[in-house]
Amino acid sequence: MLEKEVELVLDLLTYENRLVMRTLLHTGLRIGDVLQLRPWQLKPNFWITEQKTGKRRQVGLPEPLLADLRESADSEWVFPGAKPGKHRTRQAVWKDVKRAAAAARLTANAAPHSARKVYAVKLLEKYGDIDRVRRALNHGGIEVTLIYAMADKRLTAKGRRRRSKPGRKRA
């Protein structure tokens, strides 16, 4: 269910913002860290220092995504902005994700940060190890990681409740 909704939103985004979201979904990084990527960083594996936490983290990108990122980059930024010398803004991506989610009539609250939660859900499904997910997200404690990893169950349950017919009692 969650994967179908993610694909639907991705299909409705502008090409540039779809590329941002694909990067978020593949890496689990925060939007600010992705938007500040520089072309010289684009390698199959590289290190970044996260803005929010100051922690270093290794990031891996598959070749098809790397090729798309290299093609869209300018000389200074992987995600160039509307103003020369500036990178794309978080607000520009957020607005497009909100527009696409509304067009898809999603009941869940979609935003760029939702990609980080989808990343956590997929990692937990793949490995079944919440501590591995915590380390991948660079969380200090397991509490927040548990909230992220349960996003699929909460979002789909919320959607089912909202989609029930008027006048019917919910169980």
LOPAPA-158915 format. One line per 4 residues: number of its first residue (from 1); their letters; for each residue x, y, z of N, C-alpha, C. Coordinates in steps of 0.2 Angstrom, whole numbers, plus 2048, in hexadecimal, padded with zeros to 3 digits. Layout:
% residues N
NUM) a) X Y Z X Y Z X Y Z | ... $
END
This chain:
% residues 171
1) mlek) 804 7FA 800 800 800 800 804 806 800 | 809 807 805 80D 80D 805 812 80D 7FF | 814 808 7FC 818 808 7F6 814 80B 7F0 | 80E 809 7F0 80A 80B 7EA 808 813 7EB $
5) evel) 807 815 7F1 806 81C 7F2 80D 820 7F0 | 812 81E 7F2 819 821 7F1 81A 822 7E9 | 819 81C 7E6 819 81D 7DE 815 822 7DB | 80E 822 7DE 809 826 7DB 80C 82E 7DC $
9) vldl) 80E 82F 7E2 811 836 7E3 817 838 7DF | 81B 833 7DE 821 834 7DA 81F 835 7D3 | 81B 832 7D0 818 833 7C9 816 83A 7C8 | 813 83D 7CD 810 843 7CD 814 849 7CE $
13) ltye) 81A 848 7D0 81F 84D 7D2 823 850 7CC | 825 856 7CC 82A 858 7C7 830 854 7C6 | 833 854 7C1 839 84F 7C0 83E 851 7C6 | 840 857 7C7 845 859 7CC 843 857 7D3 $
17) nrlv) 83D 858 7D4 83B 856 7DB 83A 84E 7DC | 838 84B 7D6 838 844 7D7 83F 841 7D8 | 844 844 7D5 84B 842 7D6 84D 843 7DD | 84B 849 7E0 84C 84A 7E7 849 845 7EC $
21) mrtl) 843 843 7EA 83F 83E 7EE 842 837 7ED | 844 835 7E7 848 82F 7E6 84E 82E 7EA | 852 834 7EB 858 834 7EF 856 833 7F6 | 851 837 7F8 84F 836 7FF 84D 82F 801 $
25) lhtg) 849 82C 7FC 846 825 7FD 84C 820 7FD | 851 821 7F9 857 81C 7F9 85C 81D 7FF | 85C 823 801 862 824 806 85F 825 80E | 859 827 80E 856 828 815 859 82F 818 $
29) lrig) 85C 833 814 85E 83A 816 859 83E 817 | 85A 844 81B 855 849 81C 856 84E 815 | 850 851 814 850 855 80E 856 85B 80E | 857 85E 813 85C 863 813 863 860 811 $
33) dvlq) 865 85A 813 86B 857 811 86B 855 80A | 866 853 807 866 851 800 866 857 7FC | 863 85C 7FE 863 862 7F9 86A 866 7F9 | 86E 864 7FE 874 867 7FF 87A 863 7FC $
37) lrpw) 878 85E 7F8 87D 85A 7F5 880 85D 7EF | 887 85C 7EF 88B 85F 7EA 88D 85A 7E4 | 88E 85C 7DE 88F 857 7D9 895 853 7DA | 89A 856 7DE 8A1 852 7DF 89F 84D 7E4 $
41) qlkp) 89A 84D 7E8 898 847 7EC 895 841 7E9 | 893 842 7E3 88F 83D 7E0 893 837 7DE | 894 832 7E2 897 82C 7E1 893 826 7E4 | 894 820 7E2 890 81A 7E4 890 81A 7EC $
45) nfwi) 895 81C 7EF 895 81D 7F7 899 823 7F9 | 896 827 7FD 89A 82D 800 897 82E 807 | 89B 833 80A 899 835 811 896 83C 811 | 891 83D 815 88F 844 816 88E 845 81E $
49) teqk) 88E 84B 820 88D 84D 827 886 850 827 | 882 84C 82B 87B 84F 82B 87A 855 82F | 876 85A 82C 875 861 82E 872 860 835 | 86D 85D 836 869 85D 83D 86D 85A 842 $
53) tgkr) 871 855 841 874 851 847 87C 852 847 | 87F 854 841 886 855 841 889 84E 841 | 885 849 840 888 842 83F 88A 841 838 | 890 83D 838 892 83B 831 88E 834 82F $
57) rqvg) 88D 834 829 889 82E 826 88B 82C 81F | 88C 826 81E 88E 823 817 887 822 813 | 887 824 80D 882 824 809 884 820 802 | 87F 81C 800 880 818 7FA 87B 81A 7F5 $
61) lpep) 87D 81A 7EF 878 81C 7E9 879 817 7E4 | 873 814 7E1 874 80F 7DB 875 813 7D5 | 878 810 7D0 87B 813 7CA 875 817 7C6 | 86F 814 7C6 86A 817 7C2 868 81E 7C5 $
65) llad) 868 81E 7CC 866 824 7CF 86C 829 7CF | 872 827 7CF 878 82B 7CF 878 82E 7C8 | 877 82B 7C3 877 82D 7BC 872 833 7BB | 86C 832 7BE 866 837 7BD 869 83D 7C1 $
69) lres) 86C 83C 7C7 86E 842 7CB 873 846 7C8 | 878 842 7C5 87E 846 7C1 87B 84A 7BB | 876 847 7B8 873 84A 7B2 86F 851 7B4 | 86C 851 7BA 868 857 7BC 86C 85C 7C0 $
73) adse) 872 85A 7C2 876 85F 7C6 879 864 7C2 | 87A 86A 7C5 87E 86F 7C1 885 86F 7C4 | 889 874 7C3 890 874 7C5 891 874 7CD | 88C 877 7D0 88C 878 7D8 888 874 7DC $
77) wvfp) 882 872 7D9 87D 86E 7DD 87A 869 7DA | 879 863 7DD 875 85D 7DA 86E 85F 7D8 | 86B 863 7DD 864 866 7DC 864 86D 7DC | 866 870 7D6 866 877 7D5 85F 87B 7D6 $
81) gakp) 860 881 7D9 859 884 7DA 858 889 7D5 | 852 88D 7D6 850 892 7D1 855 897 7D1 | 858 899 7D6 85D 89F 7D6 864 89C 7D5 | 867 8A0 7D1 86E 89D 7CF 872 89D 7D5 $
85) gkhr) 876 897 7D6 87B 896 7DC 877 894 7E2 | 871 893 7E1 86D 890 7E7 86B 889 7E6 | 86A 885 7EB 867 87E 7EA 85F 87F 7EA | 85C 879 7E8 855 879 7E8 853 87A 7F0 $
89) trqa) 84D 87C 7F1 84B 87E 7F8 846 878 7FB | 846 877 801 842 872 804 83B 873 803 | 839 87A 803 832 87C 802 830 87A 7FB | 834 87B 7F6 832 879 7EF 830 872 7EE $
93) vwkd) 834 86E 7F2 833 866 7F1 82D 865 7F5 | 82C 868 7FB 826 867 800 820 868 7FC | 820 86E 7F9 81A 870 7F5 818 86C 7F0 | 81D 869 7EC 81B 864 7E7 819 85E 7E9 $
97) vkra) 81C 85B 7EF 81A 855 7F2 812 856 7F4 | 811 85B 7F7 80A 85D 7FA 805 85D 7F4 | 807 860 7EF 803 861 7E9 802 85A 7E6 | 807 856 7E5 806 84F 7E2 802 84B 7E7 $
101) aaaa) 803 84B 7ED 7FF 847 7F2 7F8 849 7F2 | 7F6 84F 7F1 7EF 852 7F0 7EC 84F 7EA | 7F0 850 7E4 7EE 84D 7DE 7EC 846 7DE | 7F0 842 7E2 7EF 83B 7E3 7EA 839 7E8 $
105) rlta) 7E7 83E 7EB 7E2 83D 7F0 7E4 839 7F6 | 7EA 83A 7F8 7ED 836 7FE 7EA 838 804 | 7E8 834 809 7E6 836 80F 7EB 837 814 | 7F1 834 813 7F7 835 817 7FA 83C 816 $
109) naap) 7FE 83E 81B 801 845 81B 808 843 817 | 808 845 811 80F 843 80D 813 84A 80D | 819 849 80E 81E 84E 80E 825 84B 80D | 82A 84F 80B 831 84C 80A 833 848 80F $
113) hsar) 832 84A 815 834 846 81B 831 83F 81B | 82B 83E 818 828 837 818 82D 832 814 | 831 835 810 836 830 80C 83A 82D 811 | 83C 830 817 841 82D 81C 83D 828 820 $
117) kvya) 836 829 821 832 824 824 831 81E 81F | 830 81F 819 830 819 814 836 815 814 | 83C 819 814 842 816 814 843 811 81A | 841 813 820 841 810 826 83D 809 826 $
121) vkll) 837 80A 823 832 804 822 835 7FF 81E | 838 801 818 83B 7FC 814 841 7F9 817 | 845 7FD 81A 84B 7F9 81E 849 7F4 823 | 844 7F6 827 841 7F1 82C 83E 7EB 828 $
125) ekyg) 83B 7EC 823 838 7E6 81F 83E 7E2 81C | 843 7E5 81A 848 7E1 817 84D 7DD 81C | 84E 7E1 821 853 7DE 826 850 7DB 82D | 84A 7DE 82E 847 7DC 835 84B 7DE 83B $
129) didr) 84F 7E3 83A 853 7E5 840 852 7EC 841 | 84F 7EE 846 84D 7F5 848 854 7F9 84A | 859 7F5 84D 85F 7F9 84E 863 7FB 848 | 862 7F6 843 866 7F8 83D 862 7FE 839 $
133) vrra) 85C 7FE 83A 858 804 837 85A 80A 83B | 85A 80A 842 85D 810 846 863 812 844 | 868 80E 843 86F 810 841 86F 813 83A | 86B 810 835 86A 813 82E 867 81A 82E $
137) lnhg) 863 81B 833 860 822 833 864 827 838 | 869 824 83B 86D 828 840 86A 82A 846 | 865 827 848 861 829 84E 865 827 854 | 865 82B 859 868 829 85F 865 824 863 $
141) giev) 85E 824 864 85A 81F 867 855 81B 863 | 853 816 865 84E 812 861 847 814 861 | 845 819 865 83E 81B 866 83C 81E 85F | 83F 823 85D 83D 827 857 83E 822 851 $
145) tliy) 842 81D 851 843 818 84B 83D 814 84B | 83A 812 851 834 80E 851 82E 812 84E | 82E 818 84F 828 81C 84D 829 81C 845 | 82F 81D 842 830 81D 83B 82F 817 838 $
149) amad) 831 811 83B 830 80A 838 829 808 838 | 825 80B 83D 81E 809 83D 81A 80E 838 | 81D 812 835 819 817 830 814 814 82C | 816 80E 829 812 80B 824 80C 808 827 $
153) krlt) 80C 805 82D 806 803 830 801 809 832 | 804 80E 835 800 814 837 7FD 817 831 | 801 818 82C 7FE 81C 826 7F9 818 823 | 7FA 812 822 7F4 80E 81E 7EE 80D 823 $
157) akgr) 7EF 80C 829 7E9 80C 82E 7E6 812 82E | 7E9 818 82E 7E6 81F 82E 7E2 81F 827 | 7E5 81D 822 7E1 81E 81B 7DB 819 81B | 7DB 814 81E 7D5 80F 81E 7D0 812 822 $
161) rrrs) 7D2 815 828 7CD 819 82C 7C9 81E 828 | 7CD 822 825 7CA 828 821 7C6 826 81B | 7C7 820 819 7C4 81E 813 7BD 81A 814 | 7BC 819 81B 7B6 816 81C 7B0 81A 81A $
165) kpgr) 7AA 817 819 7A4 81A 817 7A1 81E 81C | 79E 824 81B 79B 828 820 795 824 823 | 794 824 829 78E 821 82C 790 81A 82F | 796 817 82D 798 811 82F 79C 812 836 $
169) kra) 79B 80E 83A 79F 80E 840 7A6 80B 83F | 7AB 80E 842 7B1 80B 841 7B3 806 847 | 7B6 801 845 7B8 7FC 84B 7BD 7FE 84F $
END
